[in-house]
Amino acid sequence: MQSSTPKQPDNTIRVSLIDVQRAIESEAIVPCFQPIVELRTGRLAGLEVLARWEHPEHGLVLPQNFIPIAEENGLIGQLTHQILTKAFFSTALLPEPLFLAVNISPIQLHYLSLPRQIRDAAEDYGFPLKQLTVEITESALVNNLERARKIAIELREMGCQLALDDFGTGYSSLRHLRALPFSKLKIDRSFVESLPYERESRKIVAAVVGLGHSLDMMTVAEGVETEEQADMLLRLGCQFGQGWLFGRPLPAEYIPDMMVAEPRIPSARFSAPAISTAAFGLDAMPAQRLAQLEAIYDGAPMGLCFLDKNFRYISLNRRLAEMNGAPVEAHLGRTVDEVIPTVFPIIEPYLHRALNGEAIPKVEAPKPANNPDYADRRILLSYQPVFDEAREVIGISVAVVDLTEL
């Protein structure tokens, strides 16, 4: 095994079949381990096994340079066995609840003997299968779903967890999620990389995370390299992350250091979201979260609403609907100007200021009655801009208190 930290790899390296054969015969391709952390706490959650090859001439060679050659020439089974046995030997004493994640080549999902091979290798070194996550790419399921299902079910019956890797990168199908017993979804690094500057990527990641929560699956983001990416993933609800921000793949002798390393918890990133998540129970399933928030929303003694950037009502509680003299349904999708035309000219300047990112508390204003049968009111309003993951204003939260009786 390697005894030093791997060098920066060169993705352009080309190796021959003879090179790969010799590397497998000499067991020169070894497992390295990359930490997977819980985004909310920064604590180590598991390790992913990544094959690395220190070539005598080319230096560090990455899997994309030799795995396809091994697959095309019938060498992938032997290589996987070597990597797995070395990984199980190095992590046999991995304490719960830490897990080990291993990638399985799509080629190997053609062989029904795969679960037995994994079980035998784990038993040889005393590695508990309940701490093993087997990662399967969606490309492996195309034209092979039924056989993959048999293998996946057997792996789950052995105690393994299953992760769907590279979800959303070309072969995505909800049929795969329904047909196979996955417990984790992995978000591809291409979406993570573009999170800070592509709104579409943020929406895709939000959709994948929401889907994972709805199906009671954990979500893991790959390729996390910056604090900004980690912050956005956390706000979107992603549970786990891996990438160079948390640690590069290292040889087995570095595992003890990973296990005792201080959690990476920048206070600006983790404190507020963690507090709000704990306070409002947002670890619950989406349906439960919705019920919780609706109870808070409708139980508030003040009027509450969310307006989009065009001042349309997206949501509001019953108290505000009563104050405006119209049912909730009559508000949704309509603008403030349409619903309360006599009040809109008074509050419009504050709405524009909030859209520019300004929080405006405690604005006292008159509320002319929409109906001549009702008297004018005095109200206290607060405006809070609502930001998305990139700190762009996407709407306004408004709170209204009726001061007339007071």
N, C-alpha and C positions, 0 to 999 in steps of 0.2 A: 504494500500500500504506500501511498504518497506520504511523505513526512513533512511537507511544507505547504504553505498556502498556495493555491493554484494561481497561475499567471493570468493576465487578461487574455481571453481566448480570441482566436482569429477565425471568423465565420467563413472565410474564403478558402480555407485549407481543403485540398483534394487528396484523398488517400485511396490506395488501390485495394482490390480484393485480397491480394497477398498480404498487404499490411494488416488488414482486419483479421485475417486468419491467424497470422502470427501473434497479434495482440490477444486474441481469444485463447490461443494455445498457451501463451505465457502468462495469462491472466493479468495483462497489463491494464485492462479496462476495469476500473474500480468504482465503487459507490462513493459519492459525496452526499452531504446532507445539508439541506437548506431549511432554516427555521420557518415555521408557520406560526403566526402570532394572533392572539385575540385583539382586534383593533381597539376595542373599548378600554382594555386594561394594559395592552402592550406585553402581556405575559405569553410565554412560550406555550403553544397548544400542541405542536407536533413537528415532525421532520419529514421532508419529502426526499426520497432517494433519487439522485440524479447521476447517471453514468458519466464518468470522465476518463479521459485517456491522455496520459502524458507521453506524447510521441517523442522519440529521441531526436528527431530533426525538426519537426513542426511545432513542438511545444504542446500546449493544451489543446486537445481536439474535442469539440462538442458533439453531442449525440446526432444532430442533424447531418454531420459529416460521415458517420459510420453506421448508424442504425439502418438506413435504407439499404446499404450494401449487405448488412447481415440478414435483413429480411428477404432480399432478392435471392440470396444464395443459401438459404436454409440454415443459417447460423444463429438466428435470433433465439431459438430455444436454449441452446447451450450458453449464449451470452446472458440471457435473463436468469438462468439458473445460477450462474456465477455471481451475478450482482445480488440476487436475492439472498443466497446463502451468506455472502459476506455482510450484507446489511443486517440480516437476522442475528448473525454472530456479534456484530458491533452494538446492537440495540437490545439484546436479550433481556437486559435489566432496566429497560425504559419504564419509568414508573407511570402508573395510571394517574390522571387521565390522558397523558401524552399519547399521541398516535404516530404511526409510521405510514406514510403514503408512498405507494409504488405505482409506476406507470406500466401498463401492459400493452404490448404491441398489438395492433389490429390483426396481424397475422395469427397471433396465438389464440384469438377468439374462434378460430376454426377447429381448435383441438379440444375435445371434451375432457381430455386428461389434465387440462390446466389446473383446475381446483385441487386435484390430488397432488400435483407437483408442488403447488404453493403450500399445501398442508404438510407434506412430508418435509419440505425444507424448513418450515417454521418449527415443526416438532423436533427436528434434529438439533436445533439450537435453543429450544425452550422458549421461543417467542410466542406470546399469547395472541391468537388470531383476532380476538375482540379488539385489539389495539391496531389492527391493520386496516388501512383504507386502500382499496384497489381502484386505480383511476383508469377509466375507459374513455377514449375519444369517440365523438359521434361518428366520425368516418368509419370506425370499426363496426358500426351497427348497420350501415347501408348494405342491403342485399344479404344480410347475415343475422337478422334480428332474432329469428327463432332459436338458432344455436346460441347466440349471445345470451338470450333469455335463460336457457337451460344452465349455462355456465354461471350467470349472475345469481340465479336462485340457489345454486349449490354453494357458491361463495358466501351468500348471506346465511345459509343454513350452517355453514362452518363457523359463523360469528363475525366474518369480515364486513366492513362497511364498503359501500360502493360510491364512487364519485364520477359524475359526468364531466369530463374534461373539455376545455375549449368550447364551452356552450355558446352558441350563437355565431359561429364562424363559417357557416356554409352548409351544414347538414342538419340544422336544428329541426326537431320535430317533437311536438308535444306527445306524439305517439310513443316516442322513446321513453319519456318520463313516466308514462302510464304503464308501459309494458315491462319495464325493468325496475327492480327494487332499489333505486338510488336513494342515498341519504345526504349527498352533498352535490352542489353545483359549483363548478369552477368558472369564474369569469375570465375570459381571455385577456392577455396582456395588451392586445391592440386597443381594446376599449378603455383599459385603465390608463394607458399612455396618453390618450387624447381627452381624458376627462376634463382637464383644466380649460381647454379651449374649444371643445366641440359640444354644443348643447345636445346634439343627437346622441353622442356617446353617453352622456349623463342620463338621458331618458332611457336608453337601452339598458344600462346598468340598473337603473331604478326598476325597470320592468322585470329583469332577471331576478333581482333581489326579492321583489314582491312575489314573483312566481315561486321562488324557493320557500319563502315564508308560508305561502298558501299551501304548499305541499309538504310542509314540515321538514324542509331540507335546509341544511346549513349552507351558507354561501362563502366561497373562498375566492379572493381576487389575486390574480397572478401579476407579477411584474411591477409591484409597488416600489417606486424609486424615490418619490418626493413626499415631503410632509403634506403638500397641497393635495396630492392624490389620496393619501391616507385619510385626510380630513374629509374630503368629499365622499369617499367610500363609507366612512363612519356615519356621516349625516344621511347617506342613502340607505343605511340599515345593514350594510354588509358586515358579517360577523368576524371573518378571518382574512388575513392578508399575508402574502409572502413576496419577497423581492429584496433587492439590494438595500433598501431603506432599513430592513430588519436584519439582514445578514446574507452574505454570499454563500454558495455551496462550498462546504469545506470537508476535508477527509474525516474519517471516523475519530481520529484522536482529538478532534476539536469538540466532540459532542459534550463532554463534561463541562467545557467552558460555556457552551450554549445554554446548558441546563441551569447554571448558576449565575448567568449574566443578569444584570439589572434590567427590569422591563423598560422599554423605550416609551416613556410617557411624557411627551411635551405638554406642559400644563395648559397652554392655550388651546391645544387640540382636544385633549381628553376630558378635562374637568367638567365644562358646562354640558356637553352632550351626555356624559355619563350621569350627571346629576339629574338632568331632565328625564332621561330614560328611566332611571330608577324611580323618580317621583311619580311619573305618570304610568308606570307599568307598561312601557312600550315594548317589552320583550314578549308580550302576549301575541297570539295569532292575530292576523289582520281583522277578522270579524270581531274578536274580543276588543281590540284596540278601538274599532269604530264604535262599538257599544259604549266603551268607557268615555271616549271623547264626546259622543252625543249626550251622555248623561251630564257631563260637565257643562257642555254648551247650553243645553236646554234648562239645566238647573240653576244657571247663573241669574242673579237678581237684576241684571242689566241687559240691555240689548247688545248683541254681538253679531258681526257679519264679516265676511271676507269679500272684497271687491277685486276684480281683475284690473288690468292696466287701462281698460276702457270704462272703468267705474260700473261694470255690470256686477250684479249680485251673483256670486257663485255659491255661497251658503250663508245662512242666517238662522238665528234661533227664534223661538216663538215669541219671546219677550219683545224683540225688535219689531217683529211683524205686527204685534198688537199696538206698539207705539206708533207705527206708521199707518195703522188702520186698514191693513190689507193682509190676506192670508199669505203664508210662506210661499205657496205655489205662484202667487201673483208677482213675487219679487224675482224669482230665479230666472236668470238670463236677460233680465231687463236692467236698464241703467238707473242710477239714482235720480237722474233728471226726469225719467219717465215715471218713477214710482212716487217721488216726493218733489214735484216741480217747484213748490213754494220754498222749500228748504235748500235746494241745490245751489242757488246763487250765493247763499250765505256760507256754505261749507266748501264750495269748489276750490277756493284758494288753498285751503288746508289739504285737500286731496292731492293737488298738484305738488305741494311741498313734500308730502309723504312719498309720492312717486319718485321724487328726487333723492329719497333716502333719509329724510328727516323724520324723527319721531316727535310727535306733537301731543303732549299730555294736557288734559284738563282745559279744554276750550269751552267756555260757557257761551251759549248762543240762544236766540229765540227760535222757537219752532212754530211758525204759523200753521194753523190748522188747515188740513186739506178740505174739511167739511165745515160749512158755516154753522152747523149744529154744535160744534165743539169749540172750546176756548183755546187760545194760544197757550203754548207751553214754554218752559225754560228747560234746556237740556245741557248736560255736560258731556263733551265728546273727547275721545282720545284716539289718535291715529298712529298706527305702527306700521312702517314699511315691512313687507315680507320678502325675504331674500331666498334665492335658490342656492344650490351648492357652490356656484361661482360668485356669490355675493351680488347677483343681479336682482333688481327689484322686480318681482313678478306680480305684485298686488299689494293691497292695503288691508290690514286688520283694523276694524273700527269697533270701539266700545261706546255705548250711549247710556247715560243715566238721566232719568227724568227728575229734575229738581223742583218741579212745580209745587208739589205738596210740601217739600222741605222749606 
